[in-house]
């Protein structure tokens, strides 16, 4: 495959990356979001434009630490002031792009760095880039003076990183005092990991350190995968009245850059090295994003399960406790006993009165209103149980979510999730009313036969319904002491009353059906309460298919990349062949060469003004 196929695969990957959403909070989520934005920036700023224009000028971005003399180096390479330098930090806030006027067409539009407005004057903002046509700069080469990578301004740091990611070649500038700082090495290590072409300039080296500093820096570079990168070492020196370094001091760097511009094979090798490394890094980091997406989907599933299981457990608990005798206590027993003469019923049953079936209803002492009260008491006990379990479920869900970093932040933003929703109690009462209506409907339907209907009317539909509820609540596992005896007798009375009207088998079917209706209604209530959590998670819009889509796009890029064999770049500063960059010739100065672990090193000049102050 060629550049066209690779570009197409990368555009598809870019589309997938643009669709990435990481809405769930967490300890590494912001880092993943930033990584996604950086990948989009590099695709837009460098990779896609470079693939579309492989013959565009080589872009060397001059970056590095605060006060390292980047702008002075750029000005000295050109031979005149094109980028403002000074002692106030930061000096470079708006990047400066220098190119041959014949190649202005490559940079006027948004081919590269489309997010930066073009201007021809120096600005103080980070949203633009200053274009400087320079006839002395050879064709096929452009220099970009970037803000400090360790600037006090976050916007400057962010822009500097973005510009370095858009470079064919990093011309990295540091100083003798700061070459071992962590921030520069973060960038250099990143460049080495992705195989970017890098050349390093170390300036402000005092005479006493001219042997030690370059050798130590070369060692550090070798240890971090930059052994083949050129190292230019610059001693302290005075600048001229315009703030430029001696011509001979920058001549090796100028020659190195001019050679790259003049030699198409070496230029193409540099571009291929950096471009292939960038594509490889993009696929690797995209795979990390896919993993982060799967992590979000896993977290979403866990939070969903936590909420579902909390309310499923509530429904299960109501189902168990509404049939283990727990509800047969207090007001329920009192109202039922008010309605039916428990002692008389019990004696009649114990004495096995032969006419029980036909005369059973004559033993009921209660009025119809007492049957309603018994039914209401049963409903009240059930209501309290449902509300108790609903609240416990909300608390369990809250505890489970707080154990998860994402859930913890969601609960902090929505503390009401740790308790039942407003109106839950009224909905619970509605469930009970509907279920009691189900019970009455069941006994009415079962009592349609002429003889059965007569008994049902005699006993009263409400009373029979209350008896059926008592039977459903029948088991005594949840009672103790005297309650067991009382509840047991109460259950027997209710059971015999129902059997006298409907028969044994019918009573079992009625109780089973009524209990199923109750469990279904309670389950629906708890499920609707759990929907609060599900709706909130749905609003976060975690796309659980996005990771697979990203994986597919990554695989396509890797397949296209495998069809392109990158040309290995050989960058050495020792090769003096090639054109010189333009600029005013200056007095020749002897340039010392340092060799360390295969790293060619050329000594360049320091930046000191006439008063002896560092620029």
Residue pairs with C-beta under 8 A, 6 or more apart in sequence:
1 559
1 560
1 562
1 563
1 564
2 563
2 564
3 51
3 52
3 54
3 564
5 560
5 563
6 51
6 279
6 557
6 560
6 561
6 563
6 564
7 48
7 51
7 52
8 560
9 553
9 556
9 557
9 559
9 560
10 43
10 47
10 48
10 51
10 279
10 282
10 557
10 560
11 48
12 553
12 556
12 557
13 43
13 282
13 283
13 286
13 550
13 553
13 554
13 556
13 557
14 40
14 43
14 44
14 48
15 553
16 546
16 549
16 550
16 552
16 553
17 36
17 39
17 40
17 43
17 286
17 289
17 550
18 40
19 543
19 546
19 549
20 36
20 289
20 293
20 546
20 550
21 541
21 542
21 543
21 546
22 29
22 32
22 33
22 36
22 292
22 293
22 296
23 296
23 540
23 541
23 542
24 296
24 299
24 300
24 406
24 540
24 542
25 405
25 406
25 409
25 410
26 295
26 299
26 405
26 406
26 409
27 405
28 292
29 292
29 296
29 406
32 288
32 289
32 292
35 285
35 288
35 289
36 289
38 161
38 162
38 165
38 285
39 282
39 285
39 286
39 289
41 115
41 162
41 165
42 165
42 166
42 278
42 282
43 282
44 114
44 115
45 112
45 113
45 114
45 115
45 162
45 165
45 166
46 112
46 165
46 166
46 167
46 278
47 275
47 278
47 279
47 282
49 56
49 111
49 112
50 56
50 112
50 168
50 271
50 275
51 275
52 111
53 106
53 111
54 268
54 271
56 106
56 111
57 99
57 100
57 103
57 106
57 139
57 140
57 141
57 142
57 261
58 140
58 141
58 142
58 168
58 169
58 260
58 261
58 267
58 270
58 271
59 112
59 142
59 144
59 166
59 167
59 168
59 169
60 141
60 142
60 143
60 144
60 167
60 168
60 169
60 170
60 171
60 257
61 144
61 146
61 163
61 164
61 166
61 167
61 169
61 170
61 171
62 70
62 73
62 74
62 143
62 144
62 145
62 146
62 171
62 173
63 70
63 146
63 149
63 160
63 163
63 164
63 167
63 170
63 171
63 172
63 173
63 187
64 70
64 148
64 149
64 172
64 173
64 174
64 184
64 201
65 148
65 149
65 150
65 173
65 174
65 175
65 178
65 181
65 183
65 184
66 89
66 90
66 148
66 150
66 151
66 152
67 89
67 148
67 175
67 614
68 173
68 174
68 175
68 178
68 203
68 204
69 85
69 173
69 175
69 203
69 204
69 606
69 607
69 614
69 615
70 92
70 145
70 146
70 148
70 173
71 83
71 84
71 85
71 91
71 92
71 96
71 145
72 85
72 239
72 243
72 244
72 245
72 607
72 615
73 173
73 201
73 203
73 245
73 250
73 253
73 604
73 607
74 82
74 83
74 96
74 98
74 143
74 145
75 81
75 82
75 83
75 85
75 242
75 243
75 244
76 244
76 245
76 247
76 249
76 250
76 583
76 605
77 143
77 250
77 253
77 254
77 257
77 581
77 583
78 98
78 134
78 136
78 137
78 143
78 581
78 582
78 583
79 136
79 244
79 247
79 581
79 582
79 583
79 584
80 242
80 244
80 583
80 584
81 242
81 243
81 244
82 96
82 98
82 132
82 134
83 92
83 96
83 98
83 132
83 145
84 91
84 92
84 122
85 91
85 243
85 607
85 615
86 615
87 613
87 614
87 615
89 148
89 151
89 152
90 147
90 148
90 151
90 152
90 153
90 156
92 145
92 146
92 147
92 148
93 123
93 124
93 125
93 126
93 147
93 153
93 156
94 119
94 122
94 123
94 124
94 125
94 126
94 128
94 129
94 130
95 116
95 129
95 130
95 144
95 145
95 146
95 147
95 159
95 163
96 122
96 129
96 130
96 132
96 144
96 145
97 107
97 129
97 130
97 131
97 132
97 142
97 143
97 144
98 132
98 133
98 134
98 137
98 142
98 143
98 144
98 145
99 106
99 107
99 131
99 132
99 133
99 134
99 137
99 141
99 142
99 143
100 133
100 134
100 135
100 137
100 138
100 139
100 141
100 142
101 133
101 134
101 135
102 139
103 139
103 140
103 142
104 131
104 133
106 142
107 118
107 131
107 142
108 118
108 131
112 166
113 129
113 162
113 163
113 166
115 127
116 127
116 128
116 129
117 127
117 128
117 129
118 128
118 129
118 131
119 128
119 129
119 130
119 131
120 130
120 131
120 132
121 130
122 130
123 130
126 147
126 153
126 155
126 156
126 158
126 159
129 144
134 582
135 582
136 581
136 582
136 583
137 143
137 581
137 582
138 258
138 261
138 262
138 579
138 581
138 582
139 261
140 261
140 262
140 267
141 257
141 258
141 260
141 261
143 171
143 257
144 163
144 167
146 159
146 160
146 163
146 164
147 153
147 156
147 157
147 159
147 160
147 163
148 156
148 157
148 160
149 157
149 160
149 161
149 164
149 183
149 184
149 187
150 157
150 181
150 183
150 184
151 157
151 160
161 187
164 170
164 187
164 191
165 278
167 196
167 274
168 197
168 270
168 271
168 274
168 275
169 197
169 198
169 199
169 260
169 270
169 274
170 191
170 196
170 197
170 198
170 199
171 199
171 201
171 253
171 257
172 184
172 187
172 188
172 191
172 198
172 199
172 200
172 201
173 200
173 201
173 202
173 203
174 181
174 184
174 200
174 201
174 202
174 203
175 202
175 203
175 204
176 202
176 203
176 204
176 205
176 206
176 209
176 213
177 204
178 184
179 202
179 213
179 216
179 217
179 220
180 216
180 220
185 220
185 224
188 198
188 200
188 221
188 224
188 226
189 224
189 225
191 198
191 226
192 198
192 224
192 225
192 226
193 225
193 281
194 277
194 278
194 280
194 281
195 273
195 274
195 276
195 277
195 280
196 273
196 274
196 277
196 278
197 229
197 270
197 273
197 274
197 569
197 571
198 226
198 229
199 229
199 230
199 231
199 232
199 253
199 256
199 571
199 573
200 217
200 221
200 226
200 229
200 230
200 231
200 232
201 231
201 232
201 234
201 253
201 604
202 213
202 214
202 217
202 231
202 232
202 233
202 234
203 233
203 234
203 604
203 605
203 606
203 607
204 234
204 236
204 606
204 607
204 614
205 213
205 214
205 233
205 234
205 235
205 236
205 603
205 606
206 235
206 236
207 235
207 236
210 233
210 235
210 592
210 603
211 594
213 233
214 231
214 233
214 594
214 596
214 601
214 603
215 594
215 596
217 231
217 233
218 231
218 594
218 596
218 597
218 599
218 601
219 596
219 597
221 227
221 229
221 231
221 599
222 596
222 597
222 598
222 599
226 599
227 597
227 598
227 599
228 570
228 571
228 598
228 599
229 571
229 599
230 256
230 571
230 572
230 573
230 599
230 600
230 601
230 602
231 573
231 594
231 596
231 599
231 600
231 601
231 602
232 252
232 253
232 256
232 573
232 601
232 602
232 603
232 604
233 592
233 594
233 601
233 602
233 603
233 604
234 249
234 603
234 604
234 605
234 606
235 603
235 604
235 605
235 606
236 606
236 608
237 245
237 246
237 249
237 605
237 606
237 607
237 608
238 608
238 609
238 610
239 245
239 607
239 608
239 609
239 610
239 615
240 246
241 610
243 607
243 609
243 615
245 604
245 605
245 606
245 607
246 586
246 587
246 589
246 605
247 583
247 584
247 585
247 586
247 587
248 586
248 587
248 588
248 589
248 590
248 591
249 589
249 591
249 603
249 604
249 605
250 604
250 605
251 580
251 591
252 573
252 576
252 591
252 602
252 604
253 573
253 602
253 604
254 580
254 581
254 583
255 576
255 578
255 580
255 581
256 573
256 575
256 602
257 581
258 578
258 579
258 580
258 581
259 266
259 575
259 576
259 577
259 578
259 579
260 266
260 267
260 270
260 578
261 267
261 578
261 579
262 578
262 579
263 578
265 567
266 569
266 570
266 571
268 567
269 567
269 568
269 569
269 570
270 569
270 571
272 566
272 567
272 569
273 566
273 567
273 568
273 569
275 566
276 561
276 564
276 566
279 557
279 561
280 561
282 557
283 554
283 557
283 558
283 561
286 550
286 553
286 554
287 551
287 554
289 550
290 547
290 550
290 551
290 554
291 547
293 543
293 546
293 547
293 550
294 547
296 542
297 542
297 544
297 547
299 404
299 406
299 407
300 537
300 540
300 542
300 544
301 544
302 404
303 401
303 404
303 406
303 407
303 410
303 533
303 537
304 533
304 534
304 537
306 397
306 400
306 401
306 404
306 407
307 397
307 400
307 401
307 530
307 533
307 534
308 530
308 534
310 393
310 394
310 396
310 397
310 400
310 530
311 390
311 393
311 397
311 526
311 527
311 529
311 530
312 526
313 393
313 396
314 389
314 390
314 392
314 393
314 526
315 389
315 519
315 522
315 523
315 525
315 526
315 527
317 389
317 392
318 385
318 386
318 389
318 519
318 522
318 526
319 518
319 519
319 522
321 327
321 385
321 389
321 478
322 382
322 385
322 472
322 473
322 515
322 518
323 472
323 473
323 474
323 475
323 515
324 475
324 476
324 477
324 478
325 473
325 474
325 475
325 476
325 477
325 478
325 479
325 484
325 487
326 385
326 473
326 478
326 479
327 378
327 381
327 382
327 385
327 473
328 470
328 473
328 474
328 476
328 479
328 483
328 487
328 490
328 491
329 381
329 479
329 483
329 487
330 381
331 377
331 380
331 381
332 374
332 377
332 378
332 380
332 381
332 470
332 473
333 483
333 486
333 487
333 490
334 377
335 370
335 373
335 374
335 376
335 377
335 378
336 342
336 374
336 377
336 378
336 466
336 470
336 490
336 494
337 490
338 366
338 370
338 373
338 374
339 364
339 365
339 366
339 370
339 371
339 373
339 374
339 463
339 466
340 363
340 364
340 365
340 366
340 463
340 467
340 493
340 494
340 497
341 363
341 364
341 365
342 489
342 490
342 493
344 363
344 365
345 363
345 493
345 496
345 497
346 489
346 492
346 493
348 356
348 363
349 356
349 492
349 493
349 496
353 359
356 496
356 500
357 455
357 500
360 455
360 459
360 496
360 497
360 500
360 501
361 455
361 458
361 459
364 459
364 460
364 463
366 374
366 463
368 460
368 462
368 463
371 460
371 462
371 463
371 465
371 466
372 462
374 463
374 466
375 436
375 462
375 465
375 466
375 469
378 466
378 469
378 470
378 473
379 432
379 433
379 436
382 432
382 518
383 425
383 428
383 429
383 432
386 428
386 431
386 432
386 522
386 525
387 420
387 424
387 425
387 428
389 526
390 420
390 424
390 428
390 525
390 526
390 529
391 419
391 420
393 420
393 526
393 529
393 530
394 417
394 418
394 419
394 420
394 529
395 418
395 419
397 417
397 418
397 530
397 533
398 411
398 417
398 418
398 419
400 407
401 407
401 408
401 410
401 411
401 417
402 408
402 411
410 417
410 536
411 417
411 418
414 536
417 532
417 533
417 536
420 529
421 529
421 532
424 529
427 525
427 528
428 525
431 521
431 522
431 524
431 525
434 521
435 514
435 517
435 518
435 521
436 465
436 469
438 514
438 517
438 518
438 521
439 465
439 468
439 469
439 514
439 517
440 461
440 462
440 465
442 468
442 510
442 513
442 514
442 517
443 456
443 461
443 464
443 465
443 468
443 502
443 510
444 456
444 461
446 452
446 502
446 506
446 510
447 453
447 455
447 456
447 461
447 464
447 501
447 502
452 501
452 502
455 500
455 501
456 464
456 501
459 497
459 501
463 497
464 497
464 498
464 501
466 494
467 493
467 494
467 497
467 498
468 494
468 498
468 510
468 511
468 514
469 514
470 490
470 491
470 494
471 491
471 494
471 495
471 498
471 507
471 511
472 511
472 514
472 515
472 518
474 491
474 494
474 495
476 484
476 487
476 488
476 491
479 487
495 507
498 507
498 510
499 507
502 510
572 600
573 600
573 601
573 602
574 593
574 600
574 602
589 605
591 602
591 603
591 604
592 603
593 600
593 601
593 602
593 603
594 601
594 603
595 601
607 614
607 615
608 614
608 615
609 615
